[in-house]
Amino acid sequence: MSATPETADLEMIQRVIPHRYPFLLVDKLRDIKYCESATGIKNVTFNEPHFQGHFPGAPIMPGVTIIEALAQTAAVMVGVSLELQDKGMLVYFMGMDGVKFRRKVVPGDVLELKVTVTRGKPGGKVWKFRGEASVEGEMAAEAEFTAMMDLGTAT
């Protein structure tokens, strides 16, 4: 095992998870700690398709997409930690608990996505995380979530 990179750019993210436009919801990761924690960054822009209908004249990022962005951050952190780039890893939500939304996220915001592993280990399929999304230091959303890492094609 080599040292875990502390950051992941968009190219690395796309090598770890299969998500693409319009459902790739994290632009980069920083502060990656091996199988422990990371911070994702999502630059929220008016060009995203969900803003056409949520809501016309008052665009607000849907809460479920904020939680998905947290989950994508967690998946990339695990994938980078375990060197799963180009391995075809898929990640599936199994549960969400304690989900709370605290403020609106709107175009122009920079969403900071902090995730921490609460249960999981290298080689394990089921992982639990705690996530907090914030804008300029103000909490926008928080959740605990469980995911299954499907390494079906990973070797």
Residue, then its C-alpha position, 0 to 999 in steps of 0.5 A: m500500500s502506498a501513501t494515501p493522496e491528501t487530495a483528489d481532483l476531478e480526473m481522480i474522482q471520475r476514476v474512482i466513482p462512475h457518476r457523470y453529468p448531471f449526477l456527479l456532485v463533487d468537484k474535488l476532495r482535500d484533507i483525505k485521511y486514509c479510510e477515516s475522513a475527507t472534505g469534498i468541495k461542490n461549486v454550486t452553479f445555476n447551470e445545474p439541471h435541477f434548478q430549472g424546476h427547483f424552484p423557478g425564480a428561486p433556485i435551491m439545491p435539493g436536499v437529497t442532492i446535498i446528501e448524495a454529494l456527501a455520499q459521493t465524497a465518502a465513496v471517493m475517500v474510501g476509493v482513493s484510500l484503498e487504491l480503487q481507481d479504475k476498478g469499477m467500484l459501485v456504492y449503494f445507499m443502504g440507509m440514512d439517519g438523522v438527516k437535517f437541513r439547516r439552510k438553503v444552498v443556492p447558485g454561487d455557494v461553495l458547498e464544503l462536504k465533511v465526511t467521517v467514517t464511523r464504521g468500516k475497514p479495508g476489505g469490508k463491504v458495509w461502511k457507515f459515515r457521518g457527514e456535514a455540508s456547510v457554506e461559509g462555515e454555516m451548516a447546511a445539512e447533516a446526516e449519518f448514512t450507511a453504504m455498501m461498497d461493491l467491488g464486483t470488478a475490483t481486484 
